[in-house]
Amino acid sequence: MKTNRIFLVFMLLLSTALISSCRYDILVEPVVPPPNPSDTISFAKTIDPIFNDNSNCVACHNTGGQVPDLTTGHAFNSIMSLGLVNISDPVSSTIYWFPNPDNSENHTWKKYTGIQAQFVLQWIKQGALNN
Ligand code: HEC
C-alpha cells in the first residue's frame, strides 16, 4: 500500500514535469521582433537564413532547380542577375513582393511571414548590399 502511494506520487510528479516541459517548449518558440528601422540588415546574417533555414525557400529554389537559386553562396548573385531587386522603388522588387503575404495573386504555395517581408524590404531600402 505504501509503495503504491509512493509510486502514485512519483507518477504525478513525472506527468507534471512532462506537461510543463511541453508548455515550456511552446513558450520558448522563437519570436522574431520586426526590424528596428535604424538597424543595418545583413544579407548573410538575416536574409540568407530566411531562404535557407528549415529549407523554407531552398526546398524549391536550389541550384539546378527553380530560379532564383536561393542557396547560401548563390542567392545574392541569382537575385541580382535576374533583376529581382528594384532599388529605386523597393516595394516593387520581385524578391519582396512575389512571396509577400499581402500578395494573394502569386506564389500562393509559399509566403514570407509578415516580419520576414519587413526584413527583406528594409534590406532593399538600404541598398540591397551583399553584406
Ligand atoms: C514549393 C516550391 C517553392 C517554394 C518553397 C518557394 N518557391 Fe518561389 N517559386 C516557385 C515556383 C514554381 C516559381 C515560379 C512560378 C511563378 O513564376 O509563378 C517561384 C517563383 C519565385 C519568384 C519569382 C522569380 C521570378 O523570376 O519572377 C520569387 C522571387 C520567389 N519564388 C521567391 C521565393 C521565396 C523568397 C521563397 C521562400 C519564402 C520561395 N520562393 C519558396 C516555387 C517555390
Backbone and ligand atoms as CSV (ligand in chain L), in Angstrom:
chain,resi,resn,atom,element,x,y,z
A,1,MET,N,N,0.835,-1.206,0.000
A,1,MET,CA,C,0.000,0.000,0.000
A,1,MET,C,C,0.866,1.251,0.000
A,2,LYS,N,N,1.907,1.227,0.881
A,2,LYS,CA,C,2.784,2.378,0.968
A,2,LYS,C,C,3.549,2.576,-0.348
A,3,THR,N,N,4.072,1.484,-0.880
A,3,THR,CA,C,4.803,1.567,-2.151
A,3,THR,C,C,3.893,2.111,-3.243
A,4,ASN,N,N,2.646,1.661,-3.204
A,4,ASN,CA,C,1.687,2.137,-4.191
A,4,ASN,C,C,1.551,3.654,-4.156
A,5,ARG,N,N,1.456,4.164,-2.919
A,5,ARG,CA,C,1.259,5.606,-2.777
A,5,ARG,C,C,2.497,6.368,-3.280
A,6,ILE,N,N,3.664,5.848,-2.923
A,6,ILE,CA,C,4.897,6.497,-3.393
A,6,ILE,C,C,4.942,6.475,-4.920
A,7,PHE,N,N,4.535,5.330,-5.468
A,7,PHE,CA,C,4.532,5.194,-6.921
A,7,PHE,C,C,3.586,6.218,-7.561
A,8,LEU,N,N,2.402,6.361,-6.938
A,8,LEU,CA,C,1.428,7.317,-7.470
A,8,LEU,C,C,1.966,8.746,-7.437
A,9,VAL,N,N,2.586,9.085,-6.287
A,9,VAL,CA,C,3.143,10.439,-6.162
A,9,VAL,C,C,4.220,10.642,-7.218
A,10,PHE,N,N,5.037,9.601,-7.416
A,10,PHE,CA,C,6.097,9.690,-8.417
A,10,PHE,C,C,5.510,9.929,-9.814
A,11,MET,N,N,4.466,9.160,-10.144
A,11,MET,CA,C,3.852,9.297,-11.458
A,11,MET,C,C,3.230,10.690,-11.637
A,12,LEU,N,N,2.663,11.179,-10.529
A,12,LEU,CA,C,2.049,12.502,-10.588
A,12,LEU,C,C,3.114,13.566,-10.879
A,13,LEU,N,N,4.235,13.453,-10.162
A,13,LEU,CA,C,5.320,14.417,-10.381
A,13,LEU,C,C,5.861,14.307,-11.797
A,14,LEU,N,N,6.022,13.061,-12.255
A,14,LEU,CA,C,6.557,12.841,-13.590
A,14,LEU,C,C,5.654,13.459,-14.650
A,15,SER,N,N,4.346,13.222,-14.522
A,15,SER,CA,C,3.452,13.773,-15.557
A,15,SER,C,C,3.394,15.287,-15.485
A,16,THR,N,N,3.469,15.837,-14.249
A,16,THR,CA,C,3.510,17.301,-14.140
A,16,THR,C,C,4.740,17.838,-14.858
A,17,ALA,N,N,5.874,17.163,-14.640
A,17,ALA,CA,C,7.116,17.599,-15.286
A,17,ALA,C,C,6.980,17.512,-16.805
A,18,LEU,N,N,6.392,16.425,-17.282
A,18,LEU,CA,C,6.246,16.260,-18.731
A,18,LEU,C,C,5.331,17.321,-19.317
A,19,ILE,N,N,4.208,17.539,-18.638
A,19,ILE,CA,C,3.257,18.526,-19.163
A,19,ILE,C,C,3.877,19.910,-19.161
A,20,SER,N,N,4.547,20.261,-18.033
A,20,SER,CA,C,5.102,21.616,-18.002
A,20,SER,C,C,6.259,21.749,-18.988
A,21,SER,N,N,6.991,20.648,-19.264
A,21,SER,CA,C,8.070,20.776,-20.243
A,21,SER,C,C,7.497,21.012,-21.631
A,22,CYS,N,N,6.339,20.403,-21.918
A,22,CYS,CA,C,5.699,20.658,-23.212
A,22,CYS,C,C,5.293,22.114,-23.315
A,23,ARG,N,N,4.655,22.616,-22.265
A,23,ARG,CA,C,4.229,24.019,-22.280
A,23,ARG,C,C,5.428,24.918,-22.474
A,24,TYR,N,N,6.520,24.555,-21.807
A,24,TYR,CA,C,7.744,25.347,-21.899
A,24,TYR,C,C,8.205,25.428,-23.350
A,25,ASP,N,N,8.168,24.268,-24.051
A,25,ASP,CA,C,8.566,24.236,-25.459
A,25,ASP,C,C,7.773,25.245,-26.278
A,26,ILE,N,N,6.470,25.295,-26.018
A,26,ILE,CA,C,5.633,26.203,-26.801
A,26,ILE,C,C,6.006,27.648,-26.499
A,27,LEU,N,N,6.235,27.928,-25.197
A,27,LEU,CA,C,6.553,29.296,-24.805
A,27,LEU,C,C,7.861,29.798,-25.399
A,28,VAL,N,N,8.863,28.901,-25.535
A,28,VAL,CA,C,10.166,29.379,-25.986
A,28,VAL,C,C,10.319,29.360,-27.501
A,29,GLU,N,N,9.269,29.049,-28.240
A,29,GLU,CA,C,9.369,29.135,-29.690
A,29,GLU,C,C,9.823,30.538,-30.059
A,30,PRO,N,N,10.856,30.646,-30.951
A,30,PRO,CA,C,11.439,31.971,-31.177
A,30,PRO,C,C,10.431,32.973,-31.712
A,31,VAL,N,N,10.366,34.107,-31.052
A,31,VAL,CA,C,9.506,35.187,-31.516
A,31,VAL,C,C,10.426,36.254,-32.082
A,32,VAL,N,N,10.377,36.440,-33.394
A,32,VAL,CA,C,11.272,37.401,-34.032
A,32,VAL,C,C,10.587,38.760,-34.070
A,33,PRO,N,N,11.181,39.751,-33.403
A,33,PRO,CA,C,10.581,41.086,-33.457
A,33,PRO,C,C,10.834,41.720,-34.828
A,34,PRO,N,N,10.012,42.678,-35.241
A,34,PRO,CA,C,10.244,43.344,-36.524
A,34,PRO,C,C,11.559,44.111,-36.500
A,35,PRO,N,N,12.105,44.417,-37.684
A,35,PRO,CA,C,13.395,45.112,-37.688
A,35,PRO,C,C,13.278,46.521,-37.118
A,36,ASN,N,N,14.311,46.912,-36.416
A,36,ASN,CA,C,14.405,48.294,-35.957
A,36,ASN,C,C,14.870,49.136,-37.155
A,37,PRO,N,N,14.147,50.196,-37.504
A,37,PRO,CA,C,14.488,50.966,-38.708
A,37,PRO,C,C,15.928,51.479,-38.738
A,38,SER,N,N,16.543,51.594,-37.570
A,38,SER,CA,C,17.914,52.108,-37.569
A,38,SER,C,C,18.952,50.989,-37.692
A,39,ASP,N,N,18.507,49.731,-37.693
A,39,ASP,CA,C,19.459,48.616,-37.807
A,39,ASP,C,C,19.834,48.364,-39.259
A,40,THR,N,N,21.119,48.090,-39.485
A,40,THR,CA,C,21.550,47.678,-40.809
A,40,THR,C,C,21.254,46.193,-40.958
A,41,ILE,N,N,20.546,45.823,-42.019
A,41,ILE,CA,C,20.204,44.419,-42.235
A,41,ILE,C,C,21.328,43.754,-43.011
A,42,SER,N,N,21.828,42.663,-42.458
A,42,SER,CA,C,22.900,41.917,-43.118
A,42,SER,C,C,22.289,40.840,-44.009
A,43,PHE,N,N,22.740,40.810,-45.268
A,43,PHE,CA,C,22.236,39.771,-46.172
A,43,PHE,C,C,22.606,38.388,-45.624
A,44,ALA,N,N,23.879,38.231,-45.240
A,44,ALA,CA,C,24.350,36.908,-44.804
A,44,ALA,C,C,23.682,36.458,-43.510
A,45,LYS,N,N,23.514,37.411,-42.564
A,45,LYS,CA,C,23.026,37.007,-41.235
A,45,LYS,C,C,21.510,36.962,-41.146
A,46,THR,N,N,20.805,37.738,-41.938
A,46,THR,CA,C,19.353,37.834,-41.773
A,46,THR,C,C,18.557,37.376,-42.996
A,47,ILE,N,N,18.963,37.787,-44.186
A,47,ILE,CA,C,18.165,37.458,-45.377
A,47,ILE,C,C,18.421,36.011,-45.808
A,48,ASP,N,N,19.681,35.626,-45.880
A,48,ASP,CA,C,20.009,34.258,-46.286
A,48,ASP,C,C,19.308,33.191,-45.417
A,49,PRO,N,N,19.294,33.374,-44.075
A,49,PRO,CA,C,18.570,32.379,-43.252
A,49,PRO,C,C,17.063,32.323,-43.532
A,50,ILE,N,N,16.466,33.420,-43.967
A,50,ILE,CA,C,15.037,33.377,-44.317
A,50,ILE,C,C,14.843,32.385,-45.474
A,51,PHE,N,N,15.778,32.388,-46.409
A,51,PHE,CA,C,15.679,31.491,-47.558
A,51,PHE,C,C,16.020,30.047,-47.184
A,52,ASN,N,N,17.033,29.908,-46.309
A,52,ASN,CA,C,17.624,28.587,-46.106
A,52,ASN,C,C,17.174,27.821,-44.868
A,53,ASP,N,N,16.854,28.514,-43.766
A,53,ASP,CA,C,16.500,27.798,-42.538
A,53,ASP,C,C,15.262,26.931,-42.776
A,54,ASN,N,N,15.328,25.709,-42.308
A,54,ASN,CA,C,14.241,24.727,-42.482
A,54,ASN,C,C,13.859,24.559,-43.956
A,55,SER,N,N,14.828,24.804,-44.849
A,55,SER,CA,C,14.589,24.709,-46.309
A,55,SER,C,C,13.395,25.554,-46.744
A,56,ASN,N,N,13.152,26.643,-46.026
A,56,ASN,CA,C,11.993,27.499,-46.283
A,56,ASN,C,C,11.774,27.759,-47.773
A,57,CYS,N,N,12.785,28.269,-48.443
A,57,CYS,CA,C,12.652,28.580,-49.878
A,57,CYS,C,C,13.475,27.616,-50.724
A,58,VAL,N,N,14.600,27.175,-50.177
A,58,VAL,CA,C,15.507,26.349,-50.985
A,58,VAL,C,C,14.973,24.936,-51.225
A,59,ALA,N,N,13.858,24.591,-50.603
A,59,ALA,CA,C,13.196,23.330,-50.936
A,59,ALA,C,C,12.930,23.305,-52.441
A,60,CYS,N,N,12.594,24.451,-53.008
A,60,CYS,CA,C,12.343,24.537,-54.464
A,60,CYS,C,C,13.424,25.358,-55.161
A,61,HIS,N,N,13.837,26.462,-54.522
A,61,HIS,CA,C,14.793,27.375,-55.163
A,61,HIS,C,C,16.221,26.954,-54.841
A,62,ASN,N,N,16.648,25.851,-55.447
A,62,ASN,CA,C,18.005,25.374,-55.196
A,62,ASN,C,C,18.786,25.340,-56.507
A,63,THR,N,N,20.075,25.024,-56.403
A,63,THR,CA,C,20.929,25.016,-57.589
A,63,THR,C,C,20.431,23.969,-58.573
A,64,GLY,N,N,20.134,24.415,-59.777
A,64,GLY,CA,C,19.610,23.500,-60.791
A,64,GLY,C,C,18.091,23.357,-60.730
A,65,GLY,N,N,17.481,23.943,-59.693
A,65,GLY,CA,C,16.026,23.878,-59.545
A,65,GLY,C,C,15.373,25.171,-60.022
A,66,GLN,N,N,14.312,25.543,-59.347
A,66,GLN,CA,C,13.567,26.758,-59.686
A,66,GLN,C,C,14.444,27.992,-59.486
A,67,VAL,N,N,14.426,28.931,-60.443
A,67,VAL,CA,C,15.123,30.202,-60.220
A,67,VAL,C,C,14.209,31.138,-59.423
A,68,PRO,N,N,14.746,32.059,-58.633
A,68,PRO,CA,C,16.152,32.258,-58.311
A,68,PRO,C,C,16.720,31.142,-57.424
A,69,ASP,N,N,18.037,30.889,-57.594
A,69,ASP,CA,C,18.744,29.951,-56.715
A,69,ASP,C,C,18.989,30.682,-55.390
A,70,LEU,N,N,18.290,30.276,-54.331
A,70,LEU,CA,C,18.378,30.993,-53.051
A,70,LEU,C,C,19.297,30.303,-52.048
A,71,THR,N,N,20.106,29.350,-52.512
A,71,THR,CA,C,21.008,28.657,-51.589
A,71,THR,C,C,22.144,29.586,-51.159
A,72,THR,N,N,22.685,29.330,-49.974
A,72,THR,CA,C,23.787,30.127,-49.439
A,72,THR,C,C,24.935,30.133,-50.441
A,73,GLY,N,N,25.448,31.343,-50.693
A,73,GLY,CA,C,26.557,31.457,-51.630
A,73,GLY,C,C,26.096,31.754,-53.053
A,74,HIS,N,N,24.847,31.453,-53.374
A,74,HIS,CA,C,24.320,31.715,-54.718
A,74,HIS,C,C,23.202,32.746,-54.715
A,75,ALA,N,N,22.540,32.900,-53.556
A,75,ALA,CA,C,21.316,33.694,-53.501
A,75,ALA,C,C,21.526,35.129,-53.990
A,76,PHE,N,N,22.547,35.797,-53.466
A,76,PHE,CA,C,22.724,37.209,-53.808
A,76,PHE,C,C,22.889,37.386,-55.320
A,77,ASN,N,N,23.822,36.646,-55.922
A,77,ASN,CA,C,24.072,36.796,-57.361
A,77,ASN,C,C,22.849,36.435,-58.181
A,78,SER,N,N,22.134,35.404,-57.757
A,78,SER,CA,C,20.965,34.966,-58.504
A,78,SER,C,C,19.867,36.041,-58.487
A,79,ILE,N,N,19.621,36.594,-57.319
A,79,ILE,CA,C,18.592,37.637,-57.184
A,79,ILE,C,C,18.952,38.852,-58.043
A,80,MET,N,N,20.223,39.249,-57.979
A,80,MET,CA,C,20.657,40.444,-58.703
A,80,MET,C,C,20.659,40.211,-60.209
A,81,SER,N,N,21.171,39.076,-60.648
A,81,SER,CA,C,21.284,38.877,-62.096
A,81,SER,C,C,19.910,38.702,-62.744
A,82,LEU,N,N,18.916,38.272,-61.973
A,82,LEU,CA,C,17.561,38.141,-62.528
A,82,LEU,C,C,16.771,39.449,-62.406
A,83,GLY,N,N,17.395,40.456,-61.808
A,83,GLY,CA,C,16.730,41.755,-61.677
A,83,GLY,C,C,15.542,41.722,-60.726
A,84,LEU,N,N,15.658,40.972,-59.627
A,84,LEU,CA,C,14.526,40.835,-58.703
A,84,LEU,C,C,14.492,41.928,-57.635
A,85,VAL,N,N,15.479,42.848,-57.710
A,85,VAL,CA,C,15.535,43.957,-56.761
A,85,VAL,C,C,15.420,45.263,-57.534
A,86,ASN,N,N,14.572,46.168,-57.050
A,86,ASN,CA,C,14.444,47.485,-57.662
A,86,ASN,C,C,14.756,48.534,-56.597
A,87,ILE,N,N,16.008,48.992,-56.607
A,87,ILE,CA,C,16.463,49.909,-55.562
A,87,ILE,C,C,15.668,51.217,-55.580
A,88,SER,N,N,15.274,51.692,-56.767
A,88,SER,CA,C,14.608,52.991,-56.840
A,88,SER,C,C,13.139,52.905,-56.413
A,89,ASP,N,N,12.578,51.689,-56.384
A,89,ASP,CA,C,11.195,51.507,-55.914
A,89,ASP,C,C,11.128,50.174,-55.159
A,90,PRO,N,N,11.703,50.155,-53.929
A,90,PRO,CA,C,11.884,48.883,-53.203
A,90,PRO,C,C,10.639,48.005,-53.106
A,91,VAL,N,N,9.459,48.599,-52.872
A,91,VAL,CA,C,8.268,47.766,-52.680
A,91,VAL,C,C,7.867,47.012,-53.952
A,92,SER,N,N,8.357,47.466,-55.110
A,92,SER,CA,C,8.016,46.763,-56.353
A,92,SER,C,C,9.009,45.635,-56.659
A,93,SER,N,N,10.027,45.457,-55.819
A,93,SER,CA,C,11.017,44.400,-56.049
A,93,SER,C,C,10.344,43.029,-56.021
A,94,THR,N,N,10.625,42.221,-57.047
A,94,THR,CA,C,10.023,40.886,-57.116
A,94,THR,C,C,10.395,40.033,-55.906
A,95,ILE,N,N,11.610,40.146,-55.426
A,95,ILE,CA,C,12.033,39.306,-54.290
A,95,ILE,C,C,11.283,39.710,-53.011
A,96,TYR,N,N,10.770,40.929,-52.974
A,96,TYR,CA,C,9.959,41.369,-51.833
A,96,TYR,C,C,8.485,41.050,-52.065
A,97,TRP,N,N,7.980,41.381,-53.253
A,97,TRP,CA,C,6.540,41.362,-53.464
A,97,TRP,C,C,5.991,39.993,-53.862
A,98,PHE,N,N,6.756,39.231,-54.656
A,98,PHE,CA,C,6.219,37.978,-55.193
A,98,PHE,C,C,5.771,37.016,-54.079
A,99,PRO,N,N,6.624,36.746,-53.084
A,99,PRO,CA,C,6.179,35.852,-51.994
A,99,PRO,C,C,5.630,36.613,-50.786
A,100,ASN,N,N,5.091,37.805,-51.010
A,100,ASN,CA,C,4.616,38.636,-49.894
A,100,ASN,C,C,3.260,38.130,-49.392
A,101,PRO,N,N,3.056,38.060,-48.066
A,101,PRO,CA,C,1.768,37.568,-47.554
A,101,PRO,C,C,0.581,38.431,-47.991
A,102,ASP,N,N,0.843,39.695,-48.365
A,102,ASP,CA,C,-0.257,40.556,-48.827
A,102,ASP,C,C,-0.538,40.407,-50.323
A,103,ASN,N,N,0.260,39.582,-50.995
A,103,ASN,CA,C,0.063,39.364,-52.432
A,103,ASN,C,C,-0.678,38.039,-52.614
A,104,SER,N,N,-1.959,38.118,-52.884
A,104,SER,CA,C,-2.762,36.887,-52.958
A,104,SER,C,C,-2.776,36.308,-54.371
A,105,GLU,N,N,-2.147,37.003,-55.336
A,105,GLU,CA,C,-2.229,36.543,-56.724
A,105,GLU,C,C,-1.136,35.553,-57.094
A,106,ASN,N,N,0.056,35.742,-56.531
A,106,ASN,CA,C,1.194,34.936,-56.957
A,106,ASN,C,C,1.751,34.074,-55.839
A,107,HIS,N,N,2.431,33.011,-56.266
A,107,HIS,CA,C,3.261,32.255,-55.337
A,107,HIS,C,C,2.462,31.842,-54.105
A,108,THR,N,N,1.267,31.353,-54.317
A,108,THR,CA,C,0.351,31.059,-53.210
A,108,THR,C,C,0.839,29.917,-52.324
A,109,TRP,N,N,1.736,29.083,-52.838
A,109,TRP,CA,C,2.168,27.909,-52.071
A,109,TRP,C,C,3.155,28.229,-50.969
A,110,LYS,N,N,3.817,29.401,-51.067
A,110,LYS,CA,C,4.797,29.748,-50.026
A,110,LYS,C,C,4.924,31.255,-49.918
A,111,LYS,N,N,4.791,31.755,-48.693
A,111,LYS,CA,C,4.885,33.195,-48.445
A,111,LYS,C,C,5.926,33.459,-47.367
A,112,TYR,N,N,6.451,34.687,-47.384
A,112,TYR,CA,C,7.195,35.137,-46.212
A,112,TYR,C,C,6.203,35.275,-45.065
A,113,THR,N,N,6.703,35.302,-43.825
A,113,THR,CA,C,5.874,35.816,-42.747
A,113,THR,C,C,5.887,37.342,-42.912
A,114,GLY,N,N,4.958,38.020,-42.283
A,114,GLY,CA,C,4.923,39.477,-42.374
A,114,GLY,C,C,6.245,40.090,-41.938
A,115,ILE,N,N,6.841,39.513,-40.901
A,115,ILE,CA,C,8.096,40.067,-40.368
A,115,ILE,C,C,9.259,39.792,-41.315
A,116,GLN,N,N,9.294,38.601,-41.901
A,116,GLN,CA,C,10.357,38.312,-42.879
A,116,GLN,C,C,10.280,39.307,-44.038
A,117,ALA,N,N,9.074,39.597,-44.495
A,117,ALA,CA,C,8.907,40.556,-45.597
A,117,ALA,C,C,9.446,41.931,-45.200
A,118,GLN,N,N,9.224,42.321,-43.947
A,118,GLN,CA,C,9.746,43.621,-43.486
A,118,GLN,C,C,11.268,43.659,-43.515
A,119,PHE,N,N,11.894,42.531,-43.142
A,119,PHE,CA,C,13.355,42.476,-43.173
A,119,PHE,C,C,13.868,42.584,-44.605
A,120,VAL,N,N,13.218,41.880,-45.537
A,120,VAL,CA,C,13.647,41.922,-46.940
A,120,VAL,C,C,13.506,43.347,-47.474
A,121,LEU,N,N,12.392,44.009,-47.142
A,121,LEU,CA,C,12.171,45.373,-47.628
A,121,LEU,C,C,13.213,46.336,-47.065
A,122,GLN,N,N,13.489,46.194,-45.781
A,122,GLN,CA,C,14.474,47.106,-45.181
A,122,GLN,C,C,15.864,46.887,-45.786
A,123,TRP,N,N,16.183,45.617,-46.079
A,123,TRP,CA,C,17.470,45.319,-46.707
A,123,TRP,C,C,17.548,46.005,-48.088
A,124,ILE,N,N,16.471,45.954,-48.859
A,124,ILE,CA,C,16.457,46.581,-50.191
A,124,ILE,C,C,16.563,48.103,-50.050
A,125,LYS,N,N,15.801,48.665,-49.096
A,125,LYS,CA,C,15.835,50.129,-48.892
A,125,LYS,C,C,17.239,50.596,-48.528
A,126,GLN,N,N,18.011,49.707,-47.898
A,126,GLN,CA,C,19.373,50.085,-47.502
A,126,GLN,C,C,20.377,49.816,-48.621
A,127,GLY,N,N,19.863,49.535,-49.815
A,127,GLY,CA,C,20.761,49.403,-50.968
A,127,GLY,C,C,20.996,47.981,-51.430
A,128,ALA,N,N,20.305,47.008,-50.827
A,128,ALA,CA,C,20.463,45.586,-51.205
A,128,ALA,C,C,21.930,45.200,-51.315
A,129,LEU,N,N,22.635,45.361,-50.216
A,129,LEU,CA,C,24.080,45.103,-50.202
A,129,LEU,C,C,24.377,43.630,-49.974
A,130,ASN,N,N,25.523,43.188,-50.483
A,130,ASN,CA,C,25.988,41.819,-50.227
A,130,ASN,C,C,26.814,41.883,-48.935
A,131,ASN,N,N,26.119,42.155,-47.827
A,131,ASN,CA,C,26.824,42.431,-46.561
A,131,ASN,C,C,26.661,41.312,-45.557
L,1,HEC,C1,C,7.025,24.680,-53.274
L,1,HEC,C2,C,8.088,25.259,-54.078
L,1,HEC,C3,C,8.510,26.684,-53.775
L,1,HEC,C4,C,8.883,27.216,-52.566
L,1,HEC,C5,C,9.015,26.517,-51.222
L,1,HEC,C6,C,9.206,28.588,-52.818
L,1,HEC,N1,N,9.022,28.885,-54.136
L,1,HEC,FE1,FE,9.388,30.654,-55.074
L,1,HEC,N2,N,8.715,29.912,-56.817
L,1,HEC,C7,C,8.334,28.621,-57.026
L,1,HEC,C8,C,7.929,28.461,-58.422
L,1,HEC,C9,C,7.412,27.168,-59.064
L,1,HEC,C10,C,8.101,29.725,-59.038
L,1,HEC,C11,C,7.810,30.136,-60.482
L,1,HEC,C12,C,6.319,30.186,-60.688
L,1,HEC,C13,C,5.833,31.521,-60.977
L,1,HEC,O1,O,6.552,32.328,-61.570
L,1,HEC,O2,O,4.660,31.771,-60.609
L,1,HEC,C14,C,8.591,30.607,-57.999
L,1,HEC,C15,C,8.889,31.926,-58.207
L,1,HEC,C16,C,9.504,32.749,-57.292
L,1,HEC,C17,C,9.932,34.106,-57.534
L,1,HEC,C18,C,9.779,34.875,-58.848
L,1,HEC,C19,C,11.017,34.667,-59.696
L,1,HEC,C20,C,10.956,35.443,-60.997
L,1,HEC,O3,O,11.974,35.401,-61.707
L,1,HEC,O4,O,9.946,36.086,-61.288
L,1,HEC,C21,C,10.484,34.577,-56.373
L,1,HEC,C22,C,11.083,35.947,-56.129
L,1,HEC,C23,C,10.386,33.511,-55.402
L,1,HEC,N3,N,9.792,32.419,-55.984
L,1,HEC,C24,C,10.839,33.609,-54.118
L,1,HEC,C25,C,10.640,32.636,-53.137
L,1,HEC,C26,C,10.974,32.826,-51.737
L,1,HEC,C27,C,11.618,34.066,-51.156
L,1,HEC,C28,C,10.612,31.672,-51.107
L,1,HEC,C29,C,10.684,31.380,-49.626
L,1,HEC,C30,C,9.916,32.272,-48.769
L,1,HEC,C31,C,10.076,30.752,-52.099
L,1,HEC,N4,N,10.102,31.393,-53.308
L,1,HEC,C32,C,9.631,29.476,-51.841
L,1,HEC,C33,C,8.313,27.606,-56.107
L,1,HEC,C34,C,8.602,27.746,-54.760
